[in-house]
Structure formats: C-alpha cells, structure tokens
Amino acid sequence: MAKKKHHEEHENLERWLVSYADFITLLFAFFTVMYALSTTDKEKYKNAVESIQKSFTSAGSIFPLKGSPFSPFEKPADLGSKNPTSPADNGKFSKDEAAMLQKIAEQVRGVFERATGVAPADADVEVLKSPLGFKIRLGEAMLFAPRSTKLKRSQVPFLFELGKRLAAMELPIQVEGHADSGELINQGPAGEKEAWDLASERSYNIVRFLLDGSQFPRDKISMGVFGNTVPLADENTPEAQAKNRRVEISVATPDREIPYLNW
C-alpha cells in the first residue's frame, strides 16, 4: 500500500500584520492621551497647582511663597532679583499703592483707637510695601513695655481686633521681632544673644495670642526674628532707639498687590 504524501504546511507570510496592527493601535492611544492632556481645562490646572503650592509653603515661613500665587499661563515665571531684599526694603510702588498703604495705616490706627480709647502716634503705626505684599509696622510702645516680652494688658483688645481682621483676609502672615541695642543690659556677644532672645519672645507671644485669642489659621502664620540686626535708625538717641524697637507683621498678597481693605 503506497504511503500518502504529507503536504508541507503553508507558511503564513502575513503574520507581521498582527504586530503592525498592535503598534498602530498603541500609537493611536498615545496621541489620543496627548491630545486630551493638551485640552485640559487650564483654569482647573491652575487651581490645582495653587493648592499644591500652598500645601507645601504655608506650613512654614511665608517667604518661600515667591511669586505667590503661581500662575503658569498668564505670565512667565518671576526669576527674582539677583540681590536679595532686606526686611527694611519697601520696594517700588505707584501713587495708587502709596494711597492704599496710607489708607491701611489709618484703618489700623482706627482699630487701635476703638479698642483702647487712645489715639496712637503716627510714628507708632506704619504700613509699608514689601517684596511679597505689605507689612504693618508697630512700635514697641503699642504692645510691650521697655525690656519686657509680656503683652500690655491694656493693648490686648487691639491685638485681638487686629488678629480677627488679618484672619478674615485669609492670607499668610509672618510676625517679625526687632530689638535695639539701647534696651539691652549686656554688650558684646551676650548683648547680641539678649537682643535675639528679646525679639524672639516678643514674636512668639504675639503668634501665640493670634492663634489662641484671634483664632488665626495655624497653617497661615509664621515667626521671624531679627534681633538688633536691622535697625531703622543709627543715631544713638532715645527716639532712634525707640524706632528700632518694633514688631512687623508681613502679609503675603496675591501677585504682591496691595489689596483694598474695609476694616
């Protein structure tokens, strides 16, 4: 009986089409995803970026909020200045901003007068433009007795009312303490330590009061201490020394603009 011949299997020369079809499908999916990302709602993306930035910066010092809030689409990134600004640097501002700063100063003086029944001296309340917004400069006599770190009981209502108004702005602040060599007991290294301790305790006591008394948000407040390193006046007179002893409350505003306040 003759054996049947086995026909050789036909070789499929079109198997490459399967791999090619898979590749085309993946390529189509890739470009679909890229197109979807390019048409994402920019406003939602901006809000998401701002939320992430605030989460990482507001827990500590407010000064990391450079260029806050971050705006990825409206303007190029601010690379900052080659020369770092000092706490005494007020920055440039227009006539409108100057008028707004003066208005805020009048409002702070009004808050003080209504809370204490006493009109403060103009030199004891100043509002200045800062690299991140504006700062409220309060003379030592507004809150503390000479060489003391305890808040004056008579001025507590003012700090309470000021804290409530600052909290209503929902903006980050930093409380900065400054001392003067004229109020120190010691000189040299011991005096420098005394100045840092004095400025630090004053700043801390104000921060604690704003947190506990005015219910200021904990994630929007920080503390800065400068000791006697940033004097406003170098003259060795009681008036100059009193000007150097101060507390400054720096407020970080969106796009560093001076906001309209209705206190």
Secondary structure as GFF3:
##gff-version 3
##sequence-region A 1 263
A	DSSP	alpha_helix	16	38	.	.	.	ID=ss1
A	DSSP	alpha_helix	42	57	.	.	.	ID=ss2
A	DSSP	alpha_helix	95	116	.	.	.	ID=ss3
A	DSSP	three_ten_helix	122	124	.	.	.	ID=ss4
A	DSSP	beta_strand	125	130	.	.	.	ID=ss5
A	DSSP	beta_strand	133	139	.	.	.	ID=ss6
A	DSSP	three_ten_helix	140	142	.	.	.	ID=ss7
A	DSSP	three_ten_helix	153	155	.	.	.	ID=ss8
A	DSSP	alpha_helix	156	169	.	.	.	ID=ss9
A	DSSP	beta_strand	173	178	.	.	.	ID=ss10
A	DSSP	three_ten_helix	181	183	.	.	.	ID=ss11
A	DSSP	alpha_helix	188	212	.	.	.	ID=ss12
A	DSSP	three_ten_helix	218	220	.	.	.	ID=ss13
A	DSSP	beta_strand	221	227	.	.	.	ID=ss14
A	DSSP	alpha_helix	238	244	.	.	.	ID=ss15
A	DSSP	beta_strand	246	252	.	.	.	ID=ss16
A	DSSP	three_ten_helix	254	256	.	.	.	ID=ss17
###
